[in-house]
Amino acid sequence: MKGVSVTVRSFVQTGVDRFNNPVVMPIEQIVDNVLIAPGATQDLEASRPEGVSVAYTLHFPKTWTESLEGCEVDLPAPYSGTYRVIGNPGAYMDVNTPTAWHMPVEIEAAHG
């Protein structure tokens, strides 16, 4: 198996604005060899009849050791788009994952 390259965008607070709201700077990193497992789409609530939520599960390689909490991920075609990481994904123990991947990461994007 061979994964694809994705862009992970994390955000670092660099200060506050005049209203005391955080000012953040995005930091992008390319991660190679990420597996993409398409998920089911689902309709959003009745107040957004044209809305749909798209979810995927990414499988990050063992070379990735940083937190993904609060990050966004850009996927290549045919999944093109920016997706939000759900929660704070954790890795399986390496002894229980003989392949190159050990961290399932759920992502989502809402459209409409």
Buried (B, 14 or more C-beta within 10 A) or exposed (E): EEBBEBBBBBEEEEEEEEEEEEEEEEEEEEBEBBBBEEBEEEEBEEEEEEBEBBBBBBBBBBEBEEEBEEBBBBBEEEBEBEBEBBEEBEBEEEEEBEEBBBBBBBBBBEEE
